Amino acid sequence: MSASERARELALTAAQAAADKKAQDVVVIDVADRMALTDAFVLASAPNERQVLAIVDAIEESLVGLPEKAKPIRREGDRVGRWVLLDFNDIVVHVQHTEEREFYALDRLWKDCPVIPFTDRDLVEAEAGATE
């Protein structure tokens, strides 16, 4: 069983919102086969606490703006801004300070799970403009 279409839509929307705020190493992982609680993880990092919080705010705004609004059922870690977790039920978003991302290595922990392809639309547009 893989991530639902709803989870994929939420995850890719969250990933793009993170990328729009210059998040680093944005990855979407399909954890539906391994977890009963959620279908996908979105991982993103930033070099400072202020940017972590800006990314988190952008993700929340983008998911609330969807036709079928998504609001987090839980938000943790936003006081410190080193690792913020947003639980949207279908997906869980982890926005981490770069140091936390390296130390906790969630990417490695979930390496056996398939990655849902995500490409920042700004990169696609930049590449398209460069080839014209």
N, C-alpha and C positions, 0 to 999 in steps of 0.2 A: 504494500500500500504506500503510495507516495502522497505528498502534500496536496491538499484540496486546491481547486482553482481559486477559491476565496483566499486561502493562505498565500498562494503564489502572487495574487494581485496585491495583497497587503504587503508582502515581503518586498516585492519589486518596487512598489511605491515608496516604502520606507527607505529602501536602498538608494533610490534616486534622490529623495529628500536629503539623505545624509551626504551623498555625492555633491549635491548642489551647495552644501555648506562646507565643502572641501574636506570631507572625511577621508581618511586614508584606509587603504586595504578593506574596502567594502566587500563582504562575502555573504552570500545567502546559502544556508545549508538546509537540506530537506531531512528533518529528523523524525518524520512521521513513523517510520518503521521501528525506531528505537524508543520513542516516547509516546505515552498515551495522552500527555497533557497538552501538547502543542504539535503543530505540523512543521514549522520552520523556525530557524534562528537567523537573525540578521546581525552580523558582526561588523562593527566599524570602530575606528579609533581616531584620536586627535592628539596633538602634542601638548595641549594645555586644558585646564579645567573649564575655562570660559568657552572654548570651542566645543568641548564635550557637551556642555549645557545648551549651546546654540544649536547643535546638531539634534539633540533630544527634542527641543522645542519645534524645530522644523519638521521632524518626523511626526510629532503629534498633530501639528497643523495640517500636514498633507493627508494624514489618514482620516482626520475629522472632515476634511474637504471632499472625501469620496462620496459618490451617490449613496452608498450604504455606509454611513458614518461608522468609523471605528474609534472607540475611545479606550485608553488603557484601563484594565481592571486593577492593575497594580503598577506603581512607579516607585522604584527604590534607588537610593544612592545619589539623589540629586542635591543633597546638602553639601556633599564633599566635591562632587563632580569628577571623581576619578574613575568610577564605573557605575553607569546608570543602566538599570534594567527596566524596560517597558514591557509589560505583559498584556498583549491584546487577545489572549486566549488562543486564536489561530496561529499567531506568531509571537515570538519573544525577541525583543531587540536588545542587544548589548552594545552600548556605546562606551568605550573604554579609553582612558588615557593610554598613550602609546606604551608606557612602562608596564601598566597592568596587562595590556594585550600580550606583550612579550612574556611576562611572568606567568600568567595563568594559561596561556596558549590554548584557548578554546578551539582554535582551528585544528590543532593536533589531537585534542581530546575527541573531537567528532570527525576525524579524518576518514573513518569508514563509511560515513554517510555521503550520499550524492550531493553535489553542489548544483544549485539552481543557477543557470547562467544569468549574469547581470553585466550589462555594459552601460556605463555612464553615457547618457544621450549627448552631453556636451562633447565628449570625446568622438562620438560618431559624427556629430555635426562638424567638428574641427577637421576630422579626417576627410569628410566629404568636401569641405571647402578647400582643403589643400590639394585635392586631386583635380579640381576644376580648372 
